[in-house]
Amino acid sequence: GLAFQLIDDVLDFTGTSSSLGKGSLSDIRHIGGLVDARAPSGLDNLHGRTQCGIVTAPILFAIEEFPDLRAVVDRGFENPGDVDLVSFLISFDKDTYCAQVALLSNLPIIA
């Protein structure tokens, strides 16, 4: 389940509308969703808050490189241009973020 979701997160940034059966960037364009429960503890204050977009794994990795992106996540991608800004910032190093997510999807789960 978790590996599937991580791959879905990558496809949201790399796939096409025709290959996905939904629009690309549909997770962060989602209206009325809940913040992704996989957010690291540094984003705990976001959990369960109704907001406009879903925080996906590539966005979490991008926040490490672009700390100002955190403000976009905090406001739930609700300002005009937020989705375009996230897409633009991730495009600088999309392959790296997607590779980091792919590595996560292969990690063994430690109970």
Secondary structure as UniProt FT lines:
FT   HELIX           2..14
FT   HELIX           17..20
FT   TURN            24..25
FT   HELIX           26..29
FT   STRAND          33..34
FT   TURN            37..38
FT   HELIX           41..46
FT   TURN            47..48
FT   STRAND          50..51
FT   HELIX           57..65
FT   TURN            67..68
FT   HELIX           69..74
FT   TURN            75..77
FT   TURN            80..81
FT   HELIX           82..91
FT   HELIX           94..105
//
